[in-house]
Amino acid sequence: MGNVSIDLSLKNIWQSWFDFRKGKRATKELHIFQYYLEKNLFELFQNLNNGLYRHGKYEKFIVCDNKRREISVAEIRDRVVHRLIYNYLEEIYDKTFIYDAWSCRKGKGLLGAIERISGFLKACSHTHTHTHTHGAISKRKAQNSKLVDLEMRY
């Protein structure tokens, strides 16, 4: 894997900010951070490069949807650092994964995995009937009736 250190450049911190920001809903904390965005990101850049950065505290709250859960959320500046680290690690480790690892990877996902397994199943169906192949896989590997139903539709 090599011995490559993390890029703590201002450009990379800005990219981590944009990556973090995607898909986030507007909150009061986010508005305040954005109001002082340049100052906040430059200060983060300085703290990271001078060895002064320390992770802040987590805000905790309770969510009751199907069950009661305690959620812990880091401050926005810390979440930008989390994204910086994620981007760094993804670049290193993604190329070490096998091709057919589909979860949480750029350009991959559930739909791609379904299409890939469907291709394998269609290739198998030359020697077996379509229903027989799906049924055999479903009975051996899946205990989930929704998955069995999904397989039978292909």
Secondary structure, 3 states (H helix, E strand, C coil): CCCCCCCCCHHHHHHHHHHHHCCCCCCHHHHHHHHCHHHHHHHHHHHHHHCCCCCCCEEEEEEECCCEEEEEEECHHHHHHHHHHHHHHHHHHHHHCCCCCCCCCCCCCHHHHHHHHHHHHHHHCCCCCHHHHHHHHHHHHCCCHHHHHHHHHC
